[in-house]
Amino acid sequence: MGVIAWLVLGLLAGAIAKAILPGRDPGGCVGTTVIGITGAFLGGWLSATFLDRPVQREFFDAATWGSAVVGALVLLVGYRLVLGNSRR
């Protein structure tokens, strides 16, 4: 997959992570978008490094999507822990 495909995947993974963990984030929509893109890269790297599951060249691979969403979820939870959650 190219960089543009990873950006699109990250945007969608961020939206999915936001749907799973609703609430207002300190960074708003832009922060959630950046978290989604970074989470997609992080999830792909973690999957390839620790799970011995290399990232596929195909955009519609379930494992790639799963790792991107999990990476975005991890970063979103970490982001909320560090900068606070406005749900209080």
N, CA, C and O atoms as a CHARMM CRD file, in Angstrom:
* protein
*
  352
    1    1 MET  N      0.83900  -1.17600   0.00000 PROA 1      0.00000
    2    1 MET  CA     0.00000   0.00000   0.00000 PROA 1      0.00000
    3    1 MET  C      0.88000   1.23300   0.00000 PROA 1      0.00000
    4    1 MET  O      1.94900   1.25700   0.61000 PROA 1      0.00000
    5    2 GLY  N      0.42100   2.23200  -0.67900 PROA 2      0.00000
    6    2 GLY  CA     1.15000   3.47400  -0.72700 PROA 2      0.00000
    7    2 GLY  C      0.79800   4.37800   0.43600 PROA 2      0.00000
    8    2 GLY  O     -0.03900   4.04200   1.27400 PROA 2      0.00000
    9    3 VAL  N      1.43900   5.51300   0.47600 PROA 3      0.00000
   10    3 VAL  CA     1.24300   6.46300   1.55900 PROA 3      0.00000
   11    3 VAL  C     -0.18600   7.01200   1.54500 PROA 3      0.00000
   12    3 VAL  O     -0.79100   7.18600   2.60300 PROA 3      0.00000
   13    4 ILE  N     -0.72100   7.28100   0.37200 PROA 4      0.00000
   14    4 ILE  CA    -2.08700   7.80500   0.27500 PROA 4      0.00000
   15    4 ILE  C     -3.08500   6.79000   0.81000 PROA 4      0.00000
   16    4 ILE  O     -4.03600   7.15600   1.50100 PROA 4      0.00000
   17    5 ALA  N     -2.87500   5.52600   0.49700 PROA 5      0.00000
   18    5 ALA  CA    -3.77300   4.48300   1.00600 PROA 5      0.00000
   19    5 ALA  C     -3.68800   4.39400   2.52700 PROA 5      0.00000
   20    5 ALA  O     -4.70900   4.19600   3.18400 PROA 5      0.00000
   21    6 TRP  N     -2.48700   4.53700   3.10200 PROA 6      0.00000
   22    6 TRP  CA    -2.34100   4.51900   4.55400 PROA 6      0.00000
   23    6 TRP  C     -3.02200   5.72900   5.18000 PROA 6      0.00000
   24    6 TRP  O     -3.60400   5.61600   6.25800 PROA 6      0.00000
   25    7 LEU  N     -2.96100   6.88600   4.52300 PROA 7      0.00000
   26    7 LEU  CA    -3.63800   8.06700   5.04800 PROA 7      0.00000
   27    7 LEU  C     -5.14800   7.87100   5.06000 PROA 7      0.00000
   28    7 LEU  O     -5.81400   8.21100   6.03700 PROA 7      0.00000
   29    8 VAL  N     -5.68500   7.32300   3.97600 PROA 8      0.00000
   30    8 VAL  CA    -7.12500   7.05000   3.91900 PROA 8      0.00000
   31    8 VAL  C     -7.50900   6.01000   4.96300 PROA 8      0.00000
   32    8 VAL  O     -8.50800   6.15700   5.66800 PROA 8      0.00000
   33    9 LEU  N     -6.70400   4.96400   5.05000 PROA 9      0.00000
   34    9 LEU  CA    -6.94900   3.92700   6.06100 PROA 9      0.00000
   35    9 LEU  C     -6.89400   4.52300   7.46100 PROA 9      0.00000
   36    9 LEU  O     -7.72300   4.18600   8.30600 PROA 9      0.00000
   37   10 GLY  N     -5.94700   5.38800   7.71400 PROA 10     0.00000
   38   10 GLY  CA    -5.83200   6.03400   9.02000 PROA 10     0.00000
   39   10 GLY  C     -7.01600   6.93300   9.33200 PROA 10     0.00000
   40   10 GLY  O     -7.49000   6.96000  10.46700 PROA 10     0.00000
   41   11 LEU  N     -7.49800   7.66500   8.34300 PROA 11     0.00000
   42   11 LEU  CA    -8.67700   8.49900   8.54700 PROA 11     0.00000
   43   11 LEU  C     -9.88700   7.64600   8.92200 PROA 11     0.00000
   44   11 LEU  O    -10.62600   7.97500   9.85000 PROA 11     0.00000
   45   12 LEU  N    -10.07600   6.56900   8.20500 PROA 12     0.00000
   46   12 LEU  CA   -11.20200   5.68000   8.48700 PROA 12     0.00000
   47   12 LEU  C    -11.02000   4.94200   9.81400 PROA 12     0.00000
   48   12 LEU  O    -11.98500   4.74800  10.55200 PROA 12     0.00000
   49   13 ALA  N     -9.79300   4.53400  10.11700 PROA 13     0.00000
   50   13 ALA  CA    -9.53000   3.87100  11.39400 PROA 13     0.00000
   51   13 ALA  C     -9.77400   4.83100  12.55700 PROA 13     0.00000
   52   13 ALA  O    -10.29700   4.42400  13.59400 PROA 13     0.00000
   53   14 GLY  N     -9.40700   6.07500  12.39700 PROA 14     0.00000
   54   14 GLY  CA    -9.67300   7.07800  13.42100 PROA 14     0.00000
   55   14 GLY  C    -11.16200   7.29300  13.63600 PROA 14     0.00000
   56   14 GLY  O    -11.61700   7.45300  14.76800 PROA 14     0.00000
   57   15 ALA  N    -11.92100   7.29600  12.54000 PROA 15     0.00000
   58   15 ALA  CA   -13.37600   7.44600  12.65100 PROA 15     0.00000
   59   15 ALA  C    -13.99700   6.23700  13.35100 PROA 15     0.00000
   60   15 ALA  O    -14.91300   6.38700  14.16000 PROA 15     0.00000
   61   16 ILE  N    -13.50300   5.05100  13.04200 PROA 16     0.00000
   62   16 ILE  CA   -14.01200   3.84200  13.69200 PROA 16     0.00000
   63   16 ILE  C    -13.65500   3.85000  15.17400 PROA 16     0.00000
   64   16 ILE  O    -14.49100   3.52300  16.01600 PROA 16     0.00000
   65   17 ALA  N    -12.42000   4.22200  15.49500 PROA 17     0.00000
   66   17 ALA  CA   -12.00000   4.28900  16.89900 PROA 17     0.00000
   67   17 ALA  C    -12.82800   5.32300  17.65800 PROA 17     0.00000
   68   17 ALA  O    -13.19000   5.10400  18.81400 PROA 17     0.00000
   69   18 LYS  N    -13.12400   6.43300  17.01900 PROA 18     0.00000
   70   18 LYS  CA   -13.94700   7.47300  17.63500 PROA 18     0.00000
   71   18 LYS  C    -15.37200   6.97700  17.85900 PROA 18     0.00000
   72   18 LYS  O    -16.00300   7.33700  18.85300 PROA 18     0.00000
   73   19 ALA  N    -15.88400   6.15300  16.94300 PROA 19     0.00000
   74   19 ALA  CA   -17.22600   5.59000  17.10500 PROA 19     0.00000
   75   19 ALA  C    -17.25400   4.57800  18.25400 PROA 19     0.00000
   76   19 ALA  O    -18.25000   4.47200  18.96800 PROA 19     0.00000
   77   20 ILE  N    -16.16000   3.83900  18.42600 PROA 20     0.00000
   78   20 ILE  CA   -16.08100   2.86000  19.52100 PROA 20     0.00000
   79   20 ILE  C    -15.92900   3.56500  20.86500 PROA 20     0.00000
   80   20 ILE  O    -16.52000   3.14100  21.85800 PROA 20     0.00000
   81   21 LEU  N    -15.14300   4.63400  20.90000 PROA 21     0.00000
   82   21 LEU  CA   -14.92000   5.41300  22.13100 PROA 21     0.00000
   83   21 LEU  C    -15.45000   6.83000  21.94000 PROA 21     0.00000
   84   21 LEU  O    -14.67100   7.75700  21.72000 PROA 21     0.00000
   85   22 PRO  N    -16.76300   7.00500  22.02300 PROA 22     0.00000
   86   22 PRO  CA   -17.30000   8.35200  21.78800 PROA 22     0.00000
   87   22 PRO  C    -16.94800   9.30000  22.92300 PROA 22     0.00000
   88   22 PRO  O    -16.54000   8.87400  24.00400 PROA 22     0.00000
   89   23 GLY  N    -17.10700  10.55300  22.66900 PROA 23     0.00000
   90   23 GLY  CA   -16.81400  11.58800  23.66000 PROA 23     0.00000
   91   23 GLY  C    -16.00900  12.68500  23.01000 PROA 23     0.00000
   92   23 GLY  O    -15.46400  12.51900  21.91900 PROA 23     0.00000
   93   24 ARG  N    -15.94400  13.79400  23.68700 PROA 24     0.00000
   94   24 ARG  CA   -15.17200  14.91100  23.15200 PROA 24     0.00000
   95   24 ARG  C    -13.72000  14.76300  23.57900 PROA 24     0.00000
   96   24 ARG  O    -13.41200  14.57200  24.75600 PROA 24     0.00000
   97   25 ASP  N    -12.85200  14.85400  22.61000 PROA 25     0.00000
   98   25 ASP  CA   -11.42100  14.75500  22.88400 PROA 25     0.00000
   99   25 ASP  C    -10.82600  16.14400  22.99100 PROA 25     0.00000
  100   25 ASP  O    -11.35900  17.09000  22.41200 PROA 25     0.00000
  101   26 PRO  N     -9.71800  16.28400  23.72900 PROA 26     0.00000
  102   26 PRO  CA    -9.09400  17.59900  23.87400 PROA 26     0.00000
  103   26 PRO  C     -8.65400  18.21400  22.55100 PROA 26     0.00000
  104   26 PRO  O     -8.62300  19.43900  22.43600 PROA 26     0.00000
  105   27 GLY  N     -8.31400  17.40500  21.54900 PROA 27     0.00000
  106   27 GLY  CA    -7.83000  17.93600  20.28500 PROA 27     0.00000
  107   27 GLY  C     -8.90300  18.15400  19.23800 PROA 27     0.00000
  108   27 GLY  O     -8.63000  18.74800  18.19500 PROA 27     0.00000
  109   28 GLY  N    -10.11400  17.69000  19.48800 PROA 28     0.00000
  110   28 GLY  CA   -11.20200  17.86000  18.53200 PROA 28     0.00000
  111   28 GLY  C    -11.04700  16.94500  17.32600 PROA 28     0.00000
  112   28 GLY  O    -10.41000  15.89500  17.40500 PROA 28     0.00000
  113   29 CYS  N    -11.62700  17.35000  16.23400 PROA 29     0.00000
  114   29 CYS  CA   -11.64400  16.53900  15.00800 PROA 29     0.00000
  115   29 CYS  C    -10.24900  16.38500  14.40500 PROA 29     0.00000
  116   29 CYS  O     -9.89300  15.31000  13.92100 PROA 29     0.00000
  117   30 VAL  N     -9.47300  17.44600  14.43700 PROA 30     0.00000
  118   30 VAL  CA    -8.12500  17.39100  13.86400 PROA 30     0.00000
  119   30 VAL  C     -7.24500  16.43200  14.66800 PROA 30     0.00000
  120   30 VAL  O     -6.50000  15.63600  14.09500 PROA 30     0.00000
  121   31 GLY  N     -7.33400  16.51100  15.97600 PROA 31     0.00000
  122   31 GLY  CA    -6.54800  15.61600  16.83300 PROA 31     0.00000
  123   31 GLY  C     -6.92200  14.16500  16.62700 PROA 31     0.00000
  124   31 GLY  O     -6.05400  13.29400  16.58100 PROA 31     0.00000
  125   32 THR  N     -8.22600  13.89900  16.50100 PROA 32     0.00000
  126   32 THR  CA    -8.68300  12.52700  16.26900 PROA 32     0.00000
  127   32 THR  C     -8.21500  12.01700  14.91600 PROA 32     0.00000
  128   32 THR  O     -7.87700  10.84100  14.78600 PROA 32     0.00000
  129   33 THR  N     -8.18800  12.87300  13.91600 PROA 33     0.00000
  130   33 THR  CA    -7.70300  12.49200  12.59000 PROA 33     0.00000
  131   33 THR  C     -6.22800  12.13300  12.63500 PROA 33     0.00000
  132   33 THR  O     -5.81500  11.12400  12.06300 PROA 33     0.00000
  133   34 VAL  N     -5.43800  12.94700  13.30600 PROA 34     0.00000
  134   34 VAL  CA    -4.00200  12.67300  13.43100 PROA 34     0.00000
  135   34 VAL  C     -3.77900  11.38100  14.21700 PROA 34     0.00000
  136   34 VAL  O     -2.89700  10.59100  13.88200 PROA 34     0.00000
  137   35 ILE  N     -4.57500  11.17200  15.25700 PROA 35     0.00000
  138   35 ILE  CA    -4.47200   9.93500  16.03500 PROA 35     0.00000
  139   35 ILE  C     -4.81000   8.73000  15.16400 PROA 35     0.00000
  140   35 ILE  O     -4.15000   7.69500  15.25900 PROA 35     0.00000
  141   36 GLY  N     -5.82300   8.85200  14.32400 PROA 36     0.00000
  142   36 GLY  CA    -6.18600   7.74500  13.43300 PROA 36     0.00000
  143   36 GLY  C     -5.09300   7.40500  12.45000 PROA 36     0.00000
  144   36 GLY  O     -4.79700   6.23000  12.23600 PROA 36     0.00000
  145   37 ILE  N     -4.49200   8.40300  11.85200 PROA 37     0.00000
  146   37 ILE  CA    -3.42100   8.17000  10.88100 PROA 37     0.00000
  147   37 ILE  C     -2.20200   7.57400  11.57900 PROA 37     0.00000
  148   37 ILE  O     -1.61400   6.60700  11.09500 PROA 37     0.00000
  149   38 THR  N     -1.82500   8.15200  12.71300 PROA 38     0.00000
  150   38 THR  CA    -0.68700   7.63100  13.46100 PROA 38     0.00000
  151   38 THR  C     -0.96800   6.22900  13.98000 PROA 38     0.00000
  152   38 THR  O     -0.08100   5.37500  13.98900 PROA 38     0.00000
  153   39 GLY  N     -2.19300   5.99600  14.40900 PROA 39     0.00000
  154   39 GLY  CA    -2.58400   4.66900  14.88800 PROA 39     0.00000
  155   39 GLY  C     -2.53500   3.61300  13.80600 PROA 39     0.00000
  156   39 GLY  O     -2.19300   2.46100  14.07500 PROA 39     0.00000
  157   40 ALA  N     -2.87200   3.99000  12.58700 PROA 40     0.00000
  158   40 ALA  CA    -2.78400   3.04300  11.47800 PROA 40     0.00000
  159   40 ALA  C     -1.33400   2.63300  11.23900 PROA 40     0.00000
  160   40 ALA  O     -1.03800   1.45400  11.04400 PROA 40     0.00000
  161   41 PHE  N     -0.43900   3.60900  11.25400 PROA 41     0.00000
  162   41 PHE  CA     0.97600   3.28300  11.09600 PROA 41     0.00000
  163   41 PHE  C      1.49300   2.46000  12.27200 PROA 41     0.00000
  164   41 PHE  O      2.22400   1.48800  12.07800 PROA 41     0.00000
  165   42 LEU  N      1.11600   2.84700  13.48700 PROA 42     0.00000
  166   42 LEU  CA     1.54600   2.12400  14.68100 PROA 42     0.00000
  167   42 LEU  C      1.00400   0.69800  14.68100 PROA 42     0.00000
  168   42 LEU  O      1.74200  -0.24400  14.96900 PROA 42     0.00000
  169   43 GLY  N     -0.25800   0.53500  14.36500 PROA 43     0.00000
  170   43 GLY  CA    -0.85400  -0.79800  14.32700 PROA 43     0.00000
  171   43 GLY  C     -0.20800  -1.68900  13.28200 PROA 43     0.00000
  172   43 GLY  O      0.02200  -2.87300  13.53200 PROA 43     0.00000
  173   44 GLY  N      0.08400  -1.14100  12.12700 PROA 44     0.00000
  174   44 GLY  CA     0.76900  -1.91600  11.09300 PROA 44     0.00000
  175   44 GLY  C      2.16700  -2.32400  11.51700 PROA 44     0.00000
  176   44 GLY  O      2.59900  -3.44900  11.26600 PROA 44     0.00000
  177   45 TRP  N      2.87200  -1.40500  12.16200 PROA 45     0.00000
  178   45 TRP  CA     4.22200  -1.72000  12.62600 PROA 45     0.00000
  179   45 TRP  C      4.19400  -2.77500  13.72900 PROA 45     0.00000
  180   45 TRP  O      4.98000  -3.72200  13.70600 PROA 45     0.00000
  181   46 LEU  N      3.28200  -2.61000  14.70000 PROA 46     0.00000
  182   46 LEU  CA     3.17500  -3.59100  15.78100 PROA 46     0.00000
  183   46 LEU  C      2.79500  -4.96500  15.26300 PROA 46     0.00000
  184   46 LEU  O      3.31300  -5.97900  15.72900 PROA 46     0.00000
  185   47 SER  N      1.88800  -4.99500  14.29600 PROA 47     0.00000
  186   47 SER  CA     1.46500  -6.26100  13.71300 PROA 47     0.00000
  187   47 SER  C      2.62400  -6.95300  13.00300 PROA 47     0.00000
  188   47 SER  O      2.80500  -8.16400  13.13200 PROA 47     0.00000
  189   48 ALA  N      3.39400  -6.19100  12.26400 PROA 48     0.00000
  190   48 ALA  CA     4.51600  -6.77300  11.53000 PROA 48     0.00000
  191   48 ALA  C      5.65800  -7.16900  12.46000 PROA 48     0.00000
  192   48 ALA  O      6.33100  -8.17100  12.21900 PROA 48     0.00000
  193   49 THR  N      5.88100  -6.39600  13.51500 PROA 49     0.00000
  194   49 THR  CA     7.01100  -6.64400  14.39800 PROA 49     0.00000
  195   49 THR  C      6.75600  -7.74400  15.41500 PROA 49     0.00000
  196   49 THR  O      7.56800  -8.65800  15.56000 PROA 49     0.00000
  197   50 PHE  N      5.64600  -7.66300  16.11000 PROA 50     0.00000
  198   50 PHE  CA     5.41600  -8.56400  17.23400 PROA 50     0.00000
  199   50 PHE  C      4.52500  -9.75500  16.92000 PROA 50     0.00000
  200   50 PHE  O      4.65200 -10.80200  17.55500 PROA 50     0.00000
  201   51 LEU  N      3.63400  -9.61600  15.96200 PROA 51     0.00000
  202   51 LEU  CA     2.72300 -10.71700  15.63800 PROA 51     0.00000
  203   51 LEU  C      3.14600 -11.49500  14.39900 PROA 51     0.00000
  204   51 LEU  O      2.46000 -12.42500  13.97600 PROA 51     0.00000
  205   52 ASP  N      4.26700 -11.11200  13.82900 PROA 52     0.00000
  206   52 ASP  CA     4.77900 -11.75900  12.62100 PROA 52     0.00000
  207   52 ASP  C      3.72500 -11.78600  11.51900 PROA 52     0.00000
  208   52 ASP  O      3.61100 -12.75800  10.77300 PROA 52     0.00000
  209   53 ARG  N      2.97000 -10.71800  11.43200 PROA 53     0.00000
  210   53 ARG  CA     1.94000 -10.58300  10.40800 PROA 53     0.00000
  211   53 ARG  C      2.27700  -9.35300   9.57000 PROA 53     0.00000
  212   53 ARG  O      1.87000  -8.24300   9.91100 PROA 53     0.00000
  213   54 PRO  N      3.01500  -9.54100   8.47900 PROA 54     0.00000
  214   54 PRO  CA     3.39700  -8.37100   7.67800 PROA 54     0.00000
  215   54 PRO  C      2.17600  -7.69600   7.06200 PROA 54     0.00000
  216   54 PRO  O      1.15900  -8.33300   6.78700 PROA 54     0.00000
  217   55 VAL  N      2.30400  -6.41500   6.86000 PROA 55     0.00000
  218   55 VAL  CA     1.22300  -5.64300   6.26800 PROA 55     0.00000
  219   55 VAL  C      1.05200  -6.06900   4.81200 PROA 55     0.00000
  220   55 VAL  O      2.01500  -6.15200   4.04900 PROA 55     0.00000
  221   56 GLN  N     -0.18400  -6.33200   4.45900 PROA 56     0.00000
  222   56 GLN  CA    -0.48200  -6.77200   3.09700 PROA 56     0.00000
  223   56 GLN  C     -0.45300  -5.58900   2.13400 PROA 56     0.00000
  224   56 GLN  O     -0.59600  -4.43600   2.53900 PROA 56     0.00000
  225   57 ARG  N     -0.27000  -5.89100   0.89000 PROA 57     0.00000
  226   57 ARG  CA    -0.27600  -4.86500  -0.14500 PROA 57     0.00000
  227   57 ARG  C     -1.70100  -4.46800  -0.53000 PROA 57     0.00000
  228   57 ARG  O     -1.90600  -3.47800  -1.23200 PROA 57     0.00000
  229   58 GLU  N     -2.66700  -5.23000  -0.07600 PROA 58     0.00000
  230   58 GLU  CA    -4.05400  -4.98100  -0.44300 PROA 58     0.00000
  231   58 GLU  C     -4.70100  -4.03800   0.56100 PROA 58     0.00000
  232   58 GLU  O     -4.44200  -4.12100   1.76200 PROA 58     0.00000
  233   59 PHE  N     -5.53400  -3.15500   0.06600 PROA 59     0.00000
  234   59 PHE  CA    -6.20600  -2.18200   0.91700 PROA 59     0.00000
  235   59 PHE  C     -7.30600  -2.83800   1.74400 PROA 59     0.00000
  236   59 PHE  O     -7.56200  -2.42100   2.87400 PROA 59     0.00000
  237   60 PHE  N     -7.95100  -3.84800   1.20100 PROA 60     0.00000
  238   60 PHE  CA    -9.09500  -4.47200   1.86400 PROA 60     0.00000
  239   60 PHE  C     -8.71700  -5.76700   2.57400 PROA 60     0.00000
  240   60 PHE  O     -9.39900  -6.78000   2.42100 PROA 60     0.00000
  241   61 ASP  N     -7.64100  -5.74200   3.34300 PROA 61     0.00000
  242   61 ASP  CA    -7.21500  -6.88700   4.13300 PROA 61     0.00000
  243   61 ASP  C     -7.73100  -6.70000   5.56000 PROA 61     0.00000
  244   61 ASP  O     -7.46900  -5.67100   6.18300 PROA 61     0.00000
  245   62 ALA  N     -8.45900  -7.68500   6.07800 PROA 62     0.00000
  246   62 ALA  CA    -9.07700  -7.56100   7.40300 PROA 62     0.00000
  247   62 ALA  C     -8.03600  -7.38200   8.50800 PROA 62     0.00000
  248   62 ALA  O     -8.25700  -6.60800   9.43900 PROA 62     0.00000
  249   63 ALA  N     -6.92400  -8.07300   8.42000 PROA 63     0.00000
  250   63 ALA  CA    -5.89400  -7.95200   9.45600 PROA 63     0.00000
  251   63 ALA  C     -5.27100  -6.55200   9.45400 PROA 63     0.00000
  252   63 ALA  O     -4.97400  -6.00600  10.51600 PROA 63     0.00000
  253   64 THR  N     -5.07700  -5.98100   8.28900 PROA 64     0.00000
  254   64 THR  CA    -4.53400  -4.62800   8.19700 PROA 64     0.00000
  255   64 THR  C     -5.49900  -3.62800   8.81200 PROA 64     0.00000
  256   64 THR  O     -5.09000  -2.74600   9.56700 PROA 64     0.00000
  257   65 TRP  N     -6.77200  -3.76400   8.49000 PROA 65     0.00000
  258   65 TRP  CA    -7.78200  -2.87200   9.05900 PROA 65     0.00000
  259   65 TRP  C     -7.87800  -3.04900  10.57100 PROA 65     0.00000
  260   65 TRP  O     -7.97100  -2.07100  11.31300 PROA 65     0.00000
  261   66 GLY  N     -7.85400  -4.29400  11.01700 PROA 66     0.00000
  262   66 GLY  CA    -7.93000  -4.54900  12.45300 PROA 66     0.00000
  263   66 GLY  C     -6.76200  -3.94300  13.19700 PROA 66     0.00000
  264   66 GLY  O     -6.94000  -3.33200  14.25100 PROA 66     0.00000
  265   67 SER  N     -5.56500  -4.10800  12.65600 PROA 67     0.00000
  266   67 SER  CA    -4.39400  -3.54300  13.32600 PROA 67     0.00000
  267   67 SER  C     -4.42800  -2.01900  13.30900 PROA 67     0.00000
  268   67 SER  O     -3.98200  -1.38400  14.26500 PROA 67     0.00000
  269   68 ALA  N     -4.94700  -1.42600  12.24600 PROA 68     0.00000
  270   68 ALA  CA    -5.04600   0.03500  12.18200 PROA 68     0.00000
  271   68 ALA  C     -6.04600   0.55900  13.20600 PROA 68     0.00000
  272   68 ALA  O     -5.78300   1.56100  13.87100 PROA 68     0.00000
  273   69 VAL  N     -7.18100  -0.10400  13.33700 PROA 69     0.00000
  274   69 VAL  CA    -8.19300   0.33600  14.29700 PROA 69     0.00000
  275   69 VAL  C     -7.69300   0.14100  15.72800 PROA 69     0.00000
  276   69 VAL  O     -7.88500   1.01400  16.57400 PROA 69     0.00000
  277   70 VAL  N     -7.05700  -0.98900  16.00100 PROA 70     0.00000
  278   70 VAL  CA    -6.52200  -1.22100  17.34400 PROA 70     0.00000
  279   70 VAL  C     -5.43600  -0.20000  17.67100 PROA 70     0.00000
  280   70 VAL  O     -5.38300   0.31200  18.78900 PROA 70     0.00000
  281   71 GLY  N     -4.58000   0.09600  16.71300 PROA 71     0.00000
  282   71 GLY  CA    -3.55500   1.12200  16.93500 PROA 71     0.00000
  283   71 GLY  C     -4.16800   2.47800  17.22100 PROA 71     0.00000
  284   71 GLY  O     -3.68800   3.20100  18.09400 PROA 71     0.00000
  285   72 ALA  N     -5.22900   2.83800  16.49500 PROA 72     0.00000
  286   72 ALA  CA    -5.91200   4.10600  16.73600 PROA 72     0.00000
  287   72 ALA  C     -6.59000   4.11600  18.10600 PROA 72     0.00000
  288   72 ALA  O     -6.58200   5.13600  18.79500 PROA 72     0.00000
  289   73 LEU  N     -7.17500   2.98400  18.50200 PROA 73     0.00000
  290   73 LEU  CA    -7.79800   2.89300  19.82100 PROA 73     0.00000
  291   73 LEU  C     -6.76800   3.06900  20.93500 PROA 73     0.00000
  292   73 LEU  O     -7.01100   3.78100  21.91000 PROA 73     0.00000
  293   74 VAL  N     -5.62700   2.42300  20.78400 PROA 74     0.00000
  294   74 VAL  CA    -4.56400   2.53500  21.79000 PROA 74     0.00000
  295   74 VAL  C     -4.09600   3.98100  21.91100 PROA 74     0.00000
  296   74 VAL  O     -3.93500   4.49300  23.01800 PROA 74     0.00000
  297   75 LEU  N     -3.88100   4.62900  20.79000 PROA 75     0.00000
  298   75 LEU  CA    -3.44200   6.02200  20.84400 PROA 75     0.00000
  299   75 LEU  C     -4.52900   6.94100  21.38300 PROA 75     0.00000
  300   75 LEU  O     -4.22600   7.89400  22.10100 PROA 75     0.00000
  301   76 LEU  N     -5.78700   6.67300  21.05200 PROA 76     0.00000
  302   76 LEU  CA    -6.88500   7.50500  21.54600 PROA 76     0.00000
  303   76 LEU  C     -7.02900   7.37800  23.05800 PROA 76     0.00000
  304   76 LEU  O     -7.23700   8.37900  23.74300 PROA 76     0.00000
  305   77 VAL  N     -6.92200   6.17200  23.58200 PROA 77     0.00000
  306   77 VAL  CA    -6.98600   5.98300  25.03100 PROA 77     0.00000
  307   77 VAL  C     -5.79500   6.65800  25.70700 PROA 77     0.00000
  308   77 VAL  O     -5.95500   7.33400  26.72400 PROA 77     0.00000
  309   78 GLY  N     -4.60200   6.47600  25.14200 PROA 78     0.00000
  310   78 GLY  CA    -3.41600   7.13300  25.69800 PROA 78     0.00000
  311   78 GLY  C     -3.52000   8.64200  25.65800 PROA 78     0.00000
  312   78 GLY  O     -3.12100   9.32400  26.60200 PROA 78     0.00000
  313   79 TYR  N     -4.05100   9.16000  24.57700 PROA 79     0.00000
  314   79 TYR  CA    -4.24000  10.60100  24.40900 PROA 79     0.00000
  315   79 TYR  C     -5.19500  11.13900  25.47300 PROA 79     0.00000
  316   79 TYR  O     -4.95200  12.19200  26.06400 PROA 79     0.00000
  317   80 ARG  N     -6.27400  10.41000  25.70600 PROA 80     0.00000
  318   80 ARG  CA    -7.23000  10.84200  26.72400 PROA 80     0.00000
  319   80 ARG  C     -6.63600  10.75300  28.12200 PROA 80     0.00000
  320   80 ARG  O     -6.93200  11.59300  28.97200 PROA 80     0.00000
  321   81 LEU  N     -5.80500   9.75000  28.37300 PROA 81     0.00000
  322   81 LEU  CA    -5.17400   9.62300  29.69000 PROA 81     0.00000
  323   81 LEU  C     -4.18300  10.74800  29.94500 PROA 81     0.00000
  324   81 LEU  O     -4.09900  11.26900  31.05700 PROA 81     0.00000
  325   82 VAL  N     -3.43600  11.12000  28.91600 PROA 82     0.00000
  326   82 VAL  CA    -2.41300  12.15100  29.09500 PROA 82     0.00000
  327   82 VAL  C     -3.01200  13.55400  29.13400 PROA 82     0.00000
  328   82 VAL  O     -2.68000  14.34600  30.01500 PROA 82     0.00000
  329   83 LEU  N     -3.89100  13.86400  28.18600 PROA 83     0.00000
  330   83 LEU  CA    -4.40900  15.22300  28.08500 PROA 83     0.00000
  331   83 LEU  C     -5.76800  15.42000  28.72400 PROA 83     0.00000
  332   83 LEU  O     -6.26700  16.54500  28.76600 PROA 83     0.00000
  333   84 GLY  N     -6.36800  14.37800  29.21300 PROA 84     0.00000
  334   84 GLY  CA    -7.65000  14.50100  29.88800 PROA 84     0.00000
  335   84 GLY  C     -8.81000  14.19800  28.97000 PROA 84     0.00000
  336   84 GLY  O     -8.71700  14.30600  27.74700 PROA 84     0.00000
  337   85 ASN  N     -9.90000  13.81700  29.59600 PROA 85     0.00000
  338   85 ASN  CA   -11.12600  13.50600  28.88300 PROA 85     0.00000
  339   85 ASN  C    -12.17700  14.49800  29.32300 PROA 85     0.00000
  340   85 ASN  O    -12.36900  14.70600  30.52100 PROA 85     0.00000
  341   86 SER  N    -12.85700  15.11100  28.38200 PROA 86     0.00000
  342   86 SER  CA   -13.83100  16.14500  28.72300 PROA 86     0.00000
  343   86 SER  C    -15.19200  15.57600  29.07000 PROA 86     0.00000
  344   86 SER  O    -16.17500  16.31700  29.10100 PROA 86     0.00000
  345   87 ARG  N    -15.27700  14.26900  29.33500 PROA 87     0.00000
  346   87 ARG  CA   -16.55700  13.66900  29.71900 PROA 87     0.00000
  347   87 ARG  C    -16.92400  14.00000  31.16000 PROA 87     0.00000
  348   87 ARG  O    -18.09000  13.86400  31.53000 PROA 87     0.00000
  349   88 ARG  N    -15.99600  14.42000  31.96700 PROA 88     0.00000
  350   88 ARG  CA   -16.23600  14.65700  33.39100 PROA 88     0.00000
  351   88 ARG  C    -17.25000  15.73500  33.62700 PROA 88     0.00000
  352   88 ARG  O    -17.56100  16.05000  34.77600 PROA 88     0.00000
